[in-house]
Each structure stands twice: as C-alpha cells, then as structure tokens.
Amino acid sequence: MQVVKGSNFDMGYQQGMLNALLIKDWMNYIFSNPGIGSLRHLQKPLKILKPLIGKVSEIYLKKTLKNYLPDLLERLYGISEGAGCSIDEIFFMQSVEILGTIPLYQNGCSVFISDSSFFNSGEPVLCKNFDYLPFLEGLQILRKSCPDKGYRSLDITMTPLAGNHAGMNECGLTVLYNYSFVKDKQRRGVPLTLLIQHFLQTCSNVEQVLQKIEQIPWASSGILILGDDQDTFAIVELSNRHISKRRMDSPWAVITNHFIDPFMKQYEISQDSKFHTIFLPEPWKGVRIHETSEKRYNDLESFFQRKEKISLQDIKRIFADHGNSDGGTNNSVCRHSKISSTLSSSIFLPASRKLHYCNGAPCSEPFNTFDMEQNKQDN
C-alpha cells in the first residue's frame, strides 16, 4: 500500500514520485504487454495524437476543476511534478475514464452490498470486482490518503490518477463506481473518480454525499454505490445529464453495469444494442453490449437469493466464480477475456474500517486485510 500525506499537492507529488517510471512510460508499458493483442495497432496513432489529446484534455478539465474541485486540481499538479512529466499528459490519463464509456463497452464491474442483518459478522459490507482491460493490471495501486484537511481514506486507483474507483474513509463512508452506457449528450464536468475522492475527503456519511452530488457537474455516466457504518446505502445512477438516487429496499443488492430505475432506462443504450466499434477484435463485434452485465447480475442474484445469511468466505467464493467455465469468460463474475478481466477484488467493512483486498483475480490471488490505522494486518 502506498501512503501519501500532507496538502493536496503534497499527496499528489508523493504519488508521482512513487510511480514515476510507470507514469512517464505508461504507453510503452501497456503496448509491450503480450495481452494487448490486436489493440497494438493503436500505439502509433496514439503517440502521434497524444500531445494534442493531452492539451485538449487539459483545456476541457482544468477550468471545471478550478471552479468545483480545486483540491483535486492541486493533486493533479502534484502528480505531474512528482512524476516529472507534463501536466497535459496527466490530464490525458485522467480523461481516459471518460473516453472509456464510449468505445470500451465490454468493460464493467460487479458489486454486492449487504446490511448488517444479512452479513453474519453483524456489520454492513460492500464488495466489488474491478473489471477492466487486462493489460492495465500492473498500473493499479492501493493508496492511503492522509490529507492535512479532511478525512483519511483507503483508495483503489491507478498510478496516474488523483481520484479512485472504490474507497472508504476514516468515518466509514464507502463509495464504489461502476461504468454504465448511455445515449444522452455528454457535457463538461469532472470525472467520477475525482468526485469520489472529493466525497471521501469531505463527507462523513451517505446523506452528506446525496446532498452534495448534484452541486458538482459530472462528466460521463456511471453508477455510484454508497454505504456507511450506520447501515445506510444508496445507489446513484448517472447518465451524462440525468440522475436517479434510490435507497436499498432489501437487506442486500447487486449492481453491475445496467440501470434498474425505470426513469433512467430512457437514457441508457437499448437492450438490443450491439457492440460494433472498430477498436476491438472480431469475436466481440455483434455481441449485445448488455449481455455481460445481465449475465453477471443474474448469477450474483441467484447465488445470494439462496442464502439466509452470508459469510466472508461466501463472498470471496462467489466473486471468484467462473460459472460453467473452467477458466472464466467475459460473462463470468470473475472475468477472464482479452477485452475485460477482473484486475482486483475488494471487500469493504465500514463499521470496523477494514478492507479485504485482492490485487489480481480473486480466483488465483490471496486477499490481504488493511484498516485505517494499520497499513496491513495478518489474515
């Protein structure tokens, strides 16, 4: 686990120094990975376009962050200086999550949340398999943020990012982020990973996040899953311009990458939309975009519906499940494919402030336990 402390700039600078080689040489790292496959042909166009894309990303994001999240803007500048690379390159890497909702429809994550009545340890639990491009596994980090002002947090993120896609702060507030795929027009706003980091640093419970979330324009779409140590949960579905906030109305819930709220369905891509982008190899062309999300959702629902209570081992077992396949597929809960694989698995316990974290696929890698006071505990 990487620990960063101090001002927002200081925390960014420390992260940049700790990961300087991977941040500066990220493109060579990615395209030298054997798992890149047919996407290797994108290397030359990206090298040519990277300076332009980086400058456009800086122009697009800088003003919005200055107006709404100046703390995270400082952190981005810190990462840039610590890593010894240009700020427009950092902005380019930060904007990848926005671009990811457009061509990379096959990526997504699986989440399970439960209140204290259903989990046999007697506390709430939030679990996530992080599924993304398999050749990015070496760029992910577990970070402990200790700001001078604000709450400390455990953050699961990537080396160049100031924000995170899953985290828990010292108050027990936990925020998870899944992709969703929509058709309404994109607007200028802040990436959701930065929004999550801001919530963890400034909010102590779910209610505070729900009050604040519409005050800051967000970029792209997603599903935010909120939980805290008081058995309070909320699921926030976001298209590019619309929002739905709902409470968990049963002891547990499953979330993948499609909307549940009927109001939000009108802004989501249609159920029969098929994958047609030119960026991915032939096996995925013509596949229904929602197929993997629906399959993982149904498998998780079926598993938990058979339980009166669940244990930590139950959770680890289902999040490592390959279904009927020996090695896992693009549609299994623990995913294994050329396009999207499970890069890490996380089990957050907000009441005890503990995180069980698996750096890699949970079918093959061990979980380690961390908490807010100690960097690592023995299992």
C-alpha positions as CSV (number, residue, x, y, z in Angstrom):
1,M,0.0,0.0,0.0
2,Q,1.2,3.5,-0.9
3,V,0.8,6.1,1.8
4,V,0.6,9.8,0.9
5,K,0.3,12.7,3.4
6,G,0.0,16.4,3.6
7,S,-1.6,19.0,1.4
8,N,-3.4,18.0,-1.8
9,F,-0.3,19.0,-3.8
10,D,2.0,17.1,-1.4
11,M,-0.1,13.9,-1.7
12,G,0.0,14.1,-5.5
13,Y,3.7,14.8,-5.5
14,Q,4.4,11.7,-3.4
15,Q,2.2,9.6,-5.6
16,G,4.0,10.9,-8.7
17,M,7.4,10.1,-7.2
18,L,6.4,6.6,-6.1
19,N,5.1,5.8,-9.5
20,A,7.3,8.0,-11.8
21,L,8.6,5.3,-14.1
22,L,5.1,3.8,-14.8
23,I,3.5,7.2,-15.2
24,K,6.2,8.6,-17.6
25,D,6.5,5.4,-19.6
26,W,2.9,4.2,-19.4
27,M,2.4,3.8,-23.1
28,N,5.4,1.6,-23.6
29,Y,4.4,-0.4,-20.6
30,I,0.9,-1.0,-22.0
31,F,1.9,-1.8,-25.6
32,S,4.7,-4.1,-24.6
33,N,2.3,-6.3,-22.7
34,P,1.5,-9.5,-24.6
35,G,-2.1,-9.2,-23.6
36,I,-2.6,-6.1,-25.8
37,G,-3.3,-8.3,-28.8
38,S,-4.8,-6.7,-31.8
39,L,-5.0,-3.3,-30.0
40,R,-1.3,-3.0,-30.6
41,H,-2.1,-1.1,-33.8
42,L,-3.3,1.8,-31.8
43,Q,0.2,2.6,-30.5
44,K,1.4,4.7,-33.4
45,P,-1.7,6.8,-33.8
46,L,-1.8,7.4,-30.0
47,K,1.9,8.5,-30.0
48,I,1.1,11.0,-32.7
49,L,-2.1,12.3,-31.2
50,K,-1.1,12.2,-27.5
51,P,0.2,15.8,-27.3
52,L,-3.0,17.1,-29.0
53,I,-5.3,14.9,-26.9
54,G,-3.4,15.9,-23.7
55,K,-3.8,19.6,-24.4
56,V,-7.4,19.2,-25.3
57,S,-8.0,17.2,-22.1
58,E,-6.2,20.0,-20.0
59,I,-8.4,22.7,-21.6
60,Y,-11.5,20.6,-21.1
61,L,-10.9,19.7,-17.4
62,K,-8.8,22.5,-15.9
63,K,-11.4,25.2,-15.8
64,T,-14.1,22.9,-14.4
65,L,-11.8,21.5,-11.7
66,K,-10.7,25.0,-10.8
67,N,-14.3,26.0,-10.3
68,Y,-15.6,22.9,-8.5
69,L,-12.7,20.7,-7.2
70,P,-9.6,22.9,-6.8
71,D,-8.3,20.4,-4.2
72,L,-8.1,17.7,-6.8
73,L,-6.6,20.1,-9.4
74,E,-3.8,20.7,-6.9
75,R,-3.3,17.0,-6.5
76,L,-3.1,16.5,-10.3
77,Y,-0.4,19.2,-10.5
78,G,1.4,17.4,-7.6
79,I,1.4,14.1,-9.5
80,S,2.8,15.9,-12.6
81,E,5.7,17.4,-10.7
82,G,6.4,14.3,-8.7
83,A,6.5,12.1,-11.8
84,G,8.5,14.6,-13.8
85,C,6.0,14.8,-16.7
86,S,3.9,17.5,-18.3
87,I,0.5,18.4,-16.8
88,D,-1.3,17.8,-20.1
89,E,-0.1,14.2,-20.0
90,I,-1.6,13.8,-16.6
91,F,-4.9,15.3,-17.8
92,F,-4.8,13.0,-20.8
93,M,-4.5,9.9,-18.5
94,Q,-7.2,11.3,-16.1
95,S,-9.6,11.7,-19.0
96,V,-9.3,8.0,-20.1
97,E,-12.2,7.0,-17.9
98,I,-14.4,9.4,-19.8
99,L,-13.3,8.0,-23.1
100,G,-13.7,4.5,-21.7
101,T,-17.5,4.8,-21.6
102,I,-17.6,5.4,-25.3
103,P,-15.6,2.6,-27.2
104,L,-15.0,0.1,-24.4
105,Y,-18.5,-1.1,-23.7
106,Q,-17.4,-4.5,-22.7
107,N,-15.7,-3.2,-19.5
108,G,-17.6,-3.1,-16.2
109,C,-17.6,-4.2,-12.6
110,S,-19.7,-6.3,-10.3
111,V,-20.8,-5.1,-6.9
112,F,-22.7,-6.7,-3.9
113,I,-23.8,-4.7,-0.9
114,S,-25.4,-6.0,2.3
115,D,-26.7,-4.6,5.6
116,S,-25.7,-6.0,9.0
117,S,-28.7,-8.3,9.2
118,F,-27.7,-10.4,6.2
119,F,-23.9,-10.5,6.8
120,N,-23.0,-12.9,9.6
121,S,-20.3,-10.6,11.1
122,G,-23.1,-8.2,12.0
123,E,-21.9,-5.2,10.1
124,P,-22.6,-3.7,6.6
125,V,-20.4,-4.8,3.7
126,L,-19.7,-3.5,0.2
127,C,-17.9,-5.7,-2.3
128,K,-16.5,-5.0,-5.8
129,N,-14.8,-6.9,-8.6
130,F,-12.9,-4.3,-10.7
131,D,-13.0,-5.4,-14.3
132,Y,-11.0,-3.6,-16.9
133,L,-8.5,-4.0,-19.8
134,P,-6.3,-6.9,-18.6
135,F,-3.0,-5.3,-19.6
136,L,-3.6,-2.5,-17.1
137,E,-3.3,-4.7,-14.1
138,G,0.2,-3.6,-13.3
139,L,-0.9,0.1,-13.1
140,Q,-3.3,-0.3,-10.2
141,I,-2.4,0.7,-6.7
142,L,-3.9,0.7,-3.2
143,R,-3.4,4.1,-1.7
144,K,-3.9,5.5,1.8
145,S,-4.6,9.3,1.6
146,C,-3.8,11.3,4.7
147,P,-4.7,14.9,4.0
148,D,-3.9,17.9,6.2
149,K,-7.5,18.9,5.9
150,G,-10.3,16.4,5.5
151,Y,-10.8,12.7,6.1
152,R,-8.2,9.9,5.5
153,S,-9.2,7.2,3.1
154,L,-8.2,3.9,1.6
155,D,-8.4,4.3,-2.2
156,I,-8.2,1.8,-5.0
157,T,-6.9,3.5,-8.1
158,M,-4.3,3.7,-10.9
159,T,-0.8,5.1,-10.8
160,P,-1.5,8.5,-12.6
161,L,-5.0,9.1,-11.1
162,A,-5.8,11.6,-8.4
163,G,-9.2,10.1,-7.8
164,N,-10.3,6.5,-7.3
165,H,-12.9,4.0,-8.4
166,A,-13.5,2.5,-4.9
167,G,-12.7,3.8,-1.5
168,M,-13.5,4.1,2.2
169,N,-12.7,6.9,4.6
170,E,-12.0,7.0,8.3
171,C,-15.7,7.7,9.1
172,G,-16.7,4.5,7.3
173,L,-18.2,6.2,4.3
174,T,-17.6,3.9,1.3
175,V,-18.1,4.8,-2.4
176,L,-17.8,2.4,-5.4
177,Y,-18.1,3.3,-9.1
178,N,-19.3,1.1,-12.0
179,Y,-19.5,2.1,-15.6
180,S,-22.9,2.5,-17.3
181,F,-23.6,3.0,-21.0
182,V,-25.9,5.8,-22.1
183,K,-27.1,7.7,-25.2
184,D,-27.7,11.3,-23.9
185,K,-25.3,14.1,-24.9
186,Q,-22.1,14.4,-22.9
187,R,-21.4,17.7,-21.0
188,R,-18.4,19.3,-19.4
189,G,-17.9,18.1,-15.9
190,V,-15.5,16.3,-13.6
191,P,-14.5,12.6,-13.9
192,L,-16.4,10.5,-11.4
193,T,-13.1,9.1,-9.9
194,L,-12.3,12.7,-8.8
195,L,-15.8,13.2,-7.5
196,I,-15.4,10.1,-5.4
197,Q,-12.1,11.3,-3.9
198,H,-13.7,14.6,-3.1
199,F,-16.6,12.9,-1.3
200,L,-14.3,10.7,0.7
201,Q,-12.2,13.7,1.8
202,T,-15.1,15.9,2.7
203,C,-18.2,13.8,3.7
204,S,-18.7,11.5,6.7
205,N,-21.8,9.6,5.6
206,V,-24.2,8.8,2.8
207,E,-26.6,11.6,3.5
208,Q,-23.9,14.2,3.0
209,V,-22.9,12.7,-0.4
210,L,-26.5,12.7,-1.5
211,Q,-26.9,16.4,-0.6
212,K,-23.7,17.4,-2.4
213,I,-23.7,15.2,-5.5
214,E,-25.9,17.5,-7.7
215,Q,-23.9,20.6,-6.8
216,I,-21.0,19.4,-9.0
217,P,-21.4,18.7,-12.7
218,W,-20.1,15.2,-13.6
219,A,-18.6,14.0,-16.8
220,S,-19.8,10.8,-18.5
221,S,-22.1,8.1,-17.0
222,G,-21.8,5.6,-14.2
223,I,-23.4,4.0,-11.1
224,L,-22.2,5.2,-7.7
225,I,-22.8,2.8,-4.8
226,L,-22.8,4.5,-1.3
227,G,-22.6,2.9,2.1
228,D,-21.6,3.8,5.6
229,D,-21.2,2.3,9.1
230,Q,-24.9,3.1,10.0
231,D,-26.4,0.6,7.6
232,T,-27.3,3.4,5.2
233,F,-27.0,2.6,1.5
234,A,-27.8,4.4,-1.7
235,I,-27.5,3.7,-5.4
236,V,-27.0,6.7,-7.7
237,E,-27.5,6.1,-11.4
238,L,-26.0,8.7,-13.6
239,S,-26.3,9.3,-17.3
240,N,-24.4,12.2,-18.8
241,R,-27.1,14.7,-17.8
242,H,-29.6,12.9,-15.5
243,I,-29.5,11.3,-12.1
244,S,-31.5,8.9,-10.0
245,K,-31.0,8.3,-6.3
246,R,-32.6,5.4,-4.5
247,R,-32.2,3.6,-1.2
248,M,-31.6,-0.1,-0.9
249,D,-35.1,-1.5,-0.2
250,S,-34.0,-5.0,0.9
251,P,-31.2,-6.4,3.1
252,W,-28.9,-6.7,0.1
253,A,-28.5,-5.6,-3.6
254,V,-26.4,-6.5,-6.7
255,I,-25.2,-3.8,-9.1
256,T,-23.4,-4.4,-12.4
257,N,-23.5,-2.0,-15.4
258,H,-27.1,-1.5,-16.4
259,F,-29.7,0.8,-14.9
260,I,-32.6,-0.5,-12.7
261,D,-34.6,2.7,-12.2
262,P,-37.3,2.9,-15.0
263,F,-36.7,6.7,-15.2
264,M,-33.0,6.2,-16.1
265,K,-33.8,3.4,-18.7
266,Q,-34.8,6.1,-21.2
267,Y,-31.2,7.5,-21.2
268,E,-29.5,4.1,-21.4
269,I,-28.5,2.4,-24.7
270,S,-31.2,0.0,-25.8
271,Q,-31.3,-3.6,-24.6
272,D,-30.6,-4.9,-28.1
273,S,-27.6,-2.6,-28.8
274,K,-24.7,-4.5,-30.2
275,F,-21.0,-4.0,-29.9
276,H,-19.8,-2.6,-33.3
277,T,-16.7,-0.4,-32.6
278,I,-13.7,-0.8,-34.9
279,F,-11.2,-0.8,-31.9
280,L,-11.8,-4.4,-30.8
281,P,-11.2,-7.8,-32.4
282,E,-13.7,-9.8,-34.3
283,P,-15.1,-12.0,-31.6
284,W,-16.8,-9.0,-29.9
285,K,-18.4,-7.5,-32.9
286,G,-22.1,-8.1,-33.0
287,V,-22.3,-9.1,-29.3
288,R,-25.0,-7.4,-27.3
289,I,-23.5,-4.7,-25.1
290,H,-25.7,-5.5,-22.1
291,E,-25.0,-9.3,-22.3
292,T,-22.2,-9.5,-19.8
293,S,-23.8,-7.1,-17.3
294,E,-27.1,-9.0,-17.3
295,K,-25.3,-12.4,-17.0
296,R,-23.2,-11.3,-14.0
297,Y,-26.2,-9.7,-12.4
298,N,-28.3,-12.8,-12.7
299,D,-25.6,-15.1,-11.4
300,L,-25.0,-13.0,-8.3
301,E,-28.7,-12.6,-7.7
302,S,-29.2,-16.3,-7.9
303,F,-26.4,-17.0,-5.5
304,F,-27.5,-14.6,-2.8
305,Q,-31.2,-15.5,-3.1
306,R,-30.3,-19.0,-1.9
307,K,-28.7,-17.6,1.3
308,E,-30.4,-16.8,4.6
309,K,-27.1,-15.2,5.7
310,I,-23.7,-14.9,4.1
311,S,-20.2,-15.1,5.4
312,L,-16.9,-13.5,4.2
313,Q,-16.0,-16.8,2.6
314,D,-19.3,-16.9,0.7
315,I,-18.4,-13.5,-0.7
316,K,-14.9,-14.5,-1.7
317,R,-16.2,-17.7,-3.3
318,I,-18.9,-16.1,-5.5
319,F,-16.6,-13.2,-6.5
320,A,-14.1,-15.8,-7.7
321,D,-16.7,-17.8,-9.6
322,H,-16.2,-18.8,-13.2
323,G,-19.7,-20.2,-13.8
324,N,-19.7,-23.2,-16.1
325,S,-16.3,-22.4,-17.5
326,D,-13.0,-23.8,-16.0
327,G,-11.0,-20.6,-16.7
328,G,-13.7,-17.9,-16.7
329,T,-15.1,-15.9,-19.5
330,N,-16.2,-12.4,-20.4
331,N,-19.6,-13.1,-18.7
332,S,-18.5,-14.8,-15.5
333,V,-18.4,-12.9,-12.2
334,C,-14.6,-13.4,-12.1
335,R,-13.9,-12.3,-15.6
336,H,-11.2,-13.5,-18.0
337,S,-11.1,-12.4,-21.6
338,K,-8.9,-10.4,-24.0
339,I,-11.1,-7.3,-23.5
340,S,-12.1,-7.3,-19.9
341,S,-10.7,-9.2,-16.9
342,T,-11.0,-8.9,-13.1
343,L,-8.0,-6.9,-12.0
344,S,-8.7,-6.7,-8.3
345,S,-11.4,-7.6,-5.7
346,S,-12.3,-5.5,-2.7
347,I,-14.5,-6.2,0.4
348,F,-15.1,-3.1,2.5
349,L,-16.3,-3.3,6.1
350,P,-17.2,0.3,7.0
351,A,-18.1,-0.4,10.7
352,S,-14.8,-1.9,11.5
353,R,-13.0,0.3,8.9
354,K,-11.4,-2.8,7.3
355,L,-10.7,-3.6,3.7
356,H,-10.0,-7.1,2.4
357,Y,-8.2,-6.5,-0.9
358,C,-7.0,-8.9,-3.6
359,N,-4.6,-7.4,-6.1
360,G,-5.4,-9.6,-9.1
361,A,-8.1,-12.0,-9.9
362,P,-9.7,-13.5,-6.7
363,C,-9.7,-17.0,-8.3
364,S,-5.9,-17.1,-8.0
365,E,-4.6,-14.3,-5.8
366,P,-4.9,-14.0,-1.9
367,F,-6.8,-11.3,0.0
368,N,-4.9,-9.1,2.4
369,T,-6.5,-7.1,5.2
370,F,-6.0,-3.4,5.7
371,D,-7.5,-0.8,8.0
372,M,-7.4,2.9,8.6
373,E,-4.9,2.7,11.5
374,Q,-2.6,0.0,10.3
375,N,-1.2,-0.4,6.8
376,K,-1.7,-4.2,6.8
377,Q,-3.0,-6.9,9.1
378,D,-2.4,-10.6,9.1
379,N,-5.4,-12.6,7.9
